[in-house]
């Protein structure tokens, strides 16, 4: 079990296992957020947070909701707007203890132009 926690501890996310790889995307939102995304089936992830601790942001085609902590501002995860528990979701691995992520490959995604991995 891997746990991601925002800075103030208001949001905790439990994932079933360490990811094989994480994605560093350079699209307009991800590069501003400074995230590293790990992807999991949404049904396999547990989010522990008071509803009032979460804030969402959606942009562009409005297919994804990006979640952040209202208290400390950390970006924690994203989920699909429609059927959020179906399919995959992204968890910001920057909120995981770095010791737990040693050895995880970082893949670089050109989300700004080609939507292809650069490595």
Backbone bond lengths (Angstrom), bond angles and torsions (degrees), N, CA, C in turn:
res aa  C-N    CA-C-N  psi(-1)  N-CA   C-N-CA  omega(-1)  CA-C   N-CA-C  phi
1 X - - - 1.458 - - 1.532 108.30 -
2 X 1.311 116.34 132.67 1.461 123.60 177.26 1.529 107.03 -113.85
3 X 1.327 116.61 139.56 1.465 120.47 -179.20 1.523 110.20 -123.22
4 X 1.331 115.22 130.46 1.458 122.78 172.89 1.530 106.87 -107.02
5 X 1.331 116.18 135.81 1.461 120.99 -177.85 1.526 108.54 -134.98
6 X 1.326 116.63 132.06 1.463 118.94 175.70 1.538 108.76 -65.91
7 X 1.316 116.88 171.25 1.464 121.23 -174.37 1.523 113.17 -58.52
8 X 1.319 117.41 -41.50 1.469 120.23 -176.43 1.525 113.38 -89.46
9 X 1.337 117.66 -9.27 1.455 121.23 178.62 1.521 114.93 87.74
10 X 1.314 118.55 4.68 1.469 120.63 -179.42 1.527 112.93 -71.54
11 X 1.334 116.56 -25.68 1.467 121.08 -179.56 1.523 108.44 -123.13
12 X 1.339 114.97 126.45 1.460 121.77 175.71 1.516 107.75 -125.53
13 X 1.326 115.25 135.64 1.455 120.65 -179.60 1.518 107.80 -126.25
14 X 1.326 116.43 127.92 1.465 122.26 178.35 1.512 109.47 -107.27
15 X 1.336 115.33 127.47 1.461 122.60 177.11 1.515 107.72 -114.25
16 X 1.338 117.54 150.54 1.462 120.60 -173.98 1.526 114.51 -68.83
17 X 1.328 117.62 -27.32 1.465 119.60 -174.93 1.522 110.31 -160.15
18 X 1.311 114.80 163.09 1.455 122.22 174.33 1.538 107.72 -66.12
19 X 1.333 117.71 135.97 1.462 119.02 179.07 1.529 111.06 -73.27
20 X 1.328 116.05 153.94 1.464 120.60 174.37 1.523 110.58 -72.47
21 X 1.342 115.33 -33.30 1.460 121.30 -178.80 1.520 108.76 -150.98
22 X 1.330 115.52 158.15 1.457 122.19 173.60 1.527 107.70 -125.33
23 X 1.327 115.71 159.71 1.461 120.52 -176.39 1.519 110.94 -112.07
24 X 1.326 114.63 127.91 1.465 123.30 172.33 1.524 105.22 -104.69
25 X 1.327 116.45 103.81 1.467 122.79 -175.29 1.524 109.57 -99.84
26 X 1.332 116.59 142.84 1.460 120.44 179.33 1.526 113.13 -105.04
27 X 1.339 117.44 19.42 1.467 118.61 176.63 1.530 108.61 -65.03
28 X 1.302 116.37 169.23 1.459 120.39 -172.66 1.529 113.82 -60.34
29 X 1.321 118.30 -33.59 1.462 119.35 -178.84 1.524 111.82 -85.89
30 X 1.334 117.53 -44.12 1.470 120.18 -176.67 1.522 112.20 -64.97
31 X 1.338 118.02 -38.66 1.460 118.37 179.74 1.521 110.97 -68.67
32 X 1.309 117.83 -30.61 1.468 120.11 176.82 1.534 110.76 -74.05
33 X 1.335 116.31 -38.44 1.460 120.11 178.92 1.525 111.98 -71.93
34 X 1.333 117.66 -27.75 1.460 120.81 -178.33 1.522 112.64 70.00
35 X 1.312 116.35 36.35 1.462 121.82 -174.50 1.520 112.84 -90.55
36 X 1.310 114.56 160.54 1.466 123.77 165.84 1.521 104.93 -125.94
37 X 1.319 116.95 117.11 1.455 121.11 -173.20 1.518 112.19 -96.50
38 X 1.317 115.20 131.35 1.464 122.86 167.80 1.522 105.70 -110.17
39 X 1.322 116.86 140.00 1.460 121.49 -175.65 1.519 110.62 -110.04
40 X 1.314 114.55 136.09 1.460 122.05 -179.38 1.526 109.32 -140.30
41 X 1.339 117.97 154.61 1.467 118.97 168.15 1.537 107.26 -60.92
42 X 1.304 116.48 128.92 1.467 120.19 -175.99 1.525 112.45 -56.04
43 X 1.313 117.35 -35.14 1.468 120.88 -178.66 1.529 112.40 -67.58
44 X 1.331 118.13 -17.16 1.469 121.92 -178.77 1.526 113.66 -91.78
45 X 1.319 117.50 -2.96 1.466 122.26 -175.35 1.521 109.76 -108.28
46 X 1.316 115.77 137.13 1.473 121.73 177.99 1.516 109.19 -111.47
47 X 1.341 115.88 126.34 1.466 121.59 178.56 1.511 107.94 -110.82
48 X 1.324 115.76 124.23 1.459 122.56 178.89 1.520 108.02 -113.15
49 X 1.325 115.50 107.04 1.462 120.66 -179.59 1.522 109.39 -163.07
50 X 1.290 115.53 146.45 1.460 119.22 170.77 1.533 107.36 -68.95
51 X 1.318 119.41 137.52 1.467 120.33 -178.97 1.529 112.66 -53.13
52 X 1.314 116.79 -35.07 1.468 119.71 -178.96 1.526 112.73 -74.91
53 X 1.327 118.55 -8.69 1.468 121.86 177.93 1.525 111.94 -84.05
54 X 1.332 117.24 -15.04 1.461 121.60 -175.84 1.522 112.08 -99.47
55 X 1.312 114.78 139.00 1.458 121.92 172.97 1.524 106.80 -126.33
56 X 1.334 117.49 144.41 1.463 120.00 -179.28 1.519 110.82 -120.09
57 X 1.324 112.98 156.01 1.461 121.20 175.16 1.516 107.71 -140.61
58 X 1.308 116.15 133.93 1.457 121.95 178.17 1.520 107.53 -133.91
59 X 1.313 116.88 141.62 1.462 120.28 -177.23 1.523 110.00 -144.54
60 X 1.302 116.66 176.44 1.463 121.47 176.18 1.514 112.03 59.18
61 X 1.330 116.06 -121.79 1.468 119.99 -178.19 1.524 112.59 -79.53
62 X 1.304 117.27 -0.37 1.468 124.81 175.60 1.529 112.81 56.72
63 X 1.319 116.38 39.28 1.468 120.74 176.27 1.524 112.09 -90.39
64 X 1.336 116.64 -21.98 1.459 120.88 -177.69 1.515 110.98 -121.19
65 X 1.325 115.65 142.88 1.458 122.05 168.29 1.523 107.47 -105.27
66 X 1.318 116.76 124.26 1.452 121.96 173.54 1.519 107.16 -93.50
67 X 1.330 116.55 131.75 1.463 121.48 -176.80 1.520 109.91 -107.90
68 X 1.330 114.45 142.17 1.461 120.95 174.98 1.517 108.32 -139.27
69 X 1.315 114.60 162.26 1.460 120.55 176.26 1.524 108.85 -80.96
70 X 1.317 116.88 129.40 1.464 120.78 178.06 1.525 112.09 -68.83
71 X 1.329 116.83 -23.30 1.464 119.72 -177.54 1.522 112.37 -83.14
72 X 1.344 117.70 -53.12 1.473 120.20 -174.53 1.520 113.51 -106.25
73 X 1.323 118.28 -12.10 1.457 121.75 175.55 1.516 116.10 87.34
74 X 1.327 119.32 -1.57 1.472 120.98 -178.20 1.522 111.63 -65.60
75 X 1.338 115.26 134.17 1.465 121.13 172.73 1.517 106.08 -76.47
76 X 1.322 117.52 125.09 1.466 120.64 -174.25 1.523 114.23 -108.34
77 X 1.340 117.66 -39.34 1.454 119.57 -175.61 1.519 110.77 -168.83
78 X 1.327 114.31 171.23 1.460 120.42 170.08 1.519 108.96 -132.04
79 X 1.329 114.02 152.59 1.470 121.09 177.49 1.526 107.92 -141.93
80 X 1.322 115.37 155.47 1.458 120.40 176.17 1.523 109.75 -63.94
81 X 1.318 116.69 144.14 1.463 121.56 177.26 1.523 109.42 -68.73
82 X 1.337 116.81 -47.84 1.463 121.11 177.79 1.521 108.76 -90.94
83 X 1.302 117.09 133.74 1.468 122.84 -179.75 1.527 112.24 50.22
84 X 1.321 118.30 61.64 1.462 120.71 -174.04 1.516 115.32 -60.51
85 X 1.312 118.85 -23.34 1.463 119.88 -179.90 1.526 112.73 -94.02
86 X 1.330 116.74 0.46 1.464 120.69 176.01 1.523 108.02 -99.41
87 X 1.295 117.26 144.17 1.458 119.86 178.23 1.511 112.58 79.48
88 X 1.327 115.37 -156.18 1.461 119.16 -175.65 1.518 112.05 -101.61
89 X 1.309 113.60 165.49 1.457 121.56 174.03 1.516 107.55 -137.90
90 X 1.314 116.70 163.25 1.453 121.74 177.36 1.508 110.45 -110.77
91 X 1.328 116.30 136.90 1.465 122.38 176.37 1.521 107.16 -117.34
92 X 1.322 116.11 131.35 1.460 121.26 179.64 1.530 109.40 -75.75
93 X 1.308 115.30 105.37 1.458 121.58 -175.98 1.530 111.93 -72.09
94 X 1.318 118.26 -9.72 1.472 120.54 173.55 1.529 111.03 -62.34
95 X 1.334 117.39 -16.72 1.456 121.87 178.76 1.526 113.08 -92.50
96 X 1.320 117.42 8.81 1.464 123.15 178.13 1.521 107.98 -104.15
97 X 1.316 116.93 145.04 1.459 121.52 175.73 1.535 108.65 -53.80
98 X 1.335 118.45 123.01 1.467 121.11 -177.17 1.533 113.96 -56.20
99 X 1.325 117.79 -28.91 1.466 120.31 178.21 1.528 111.39 -60.70
100 X 1.331 116.18 -33.34 1.465 120.57 -179.80 1.530 112.34 -74.68
101 X 1.322 117.17 -16.88 1.458 120.85 -176.82 1.528 112.97 -103.30
102 X 1.313 117.46 6.10 1.464 119.83 178.65 1.523 109.94 -57.59
103 X 1.327 114.64 134.32 1.451 120.41 177.83 1.519 115.09 86.61
104 X 1.315 118.25 -5.33 1.465 120.53 179.23 1.529 108.86 -78.23
105 X 1.304 115.80 129.76 1.467 121.63 -179.38 1.527 110.42 -69.58
106 X 1.325 116.85 137.43 1.463 122.26 174.15 1.522 107.66 -104.25
107 X 1.339 115.41 118.17 1.465 121.33 178.08 1.525 108.55 -99.13
108 X 1.305 116.60 140.07 1.467 122.35 -178.46 1.520 109.50 -104.27
109 X 1.333 115.09 117.24 1.463 121.94 -177.29 1.526 109.63 -105.45
110 X 1.312 116.30 129.18 1.465 121.04 175.06 1.522 108.61 -85.68
111 X 1.334 115.31 76.36 1.456 121.12 178.70 1.528 112.41 -78.24
112 X 1.330 116.82 -8.81 1.466 120.69 179.65 1.533 112.00 -80.22
113 X 1.343 116.67 -32.87 1.463 119.13 -175.33 1.523 113.99 -128.33
114 X 1.319 117.27 -65.71 1.469 120.08 -167.78 1.522 115.21 -96.31
115 X 1.300 119.08 -16.31 1.462 124.37 -174.37 1.539 110.44 58.21
116 X 1.335 116.19 34.22 1.456 122.05 176.55 1.515 108.76 -119.68
117 X 1.332 115.03 150.75 1.457 119.64 175.53 1.525 108.73 -72.34
118 X 1.326 116.55 140.34 1.451 122.52 -177.27 1.522 112.21 -92.86
119 X 1.319 117.66 -2.11 1.456 121.16 -179.55 1.519 111.13 -121.55
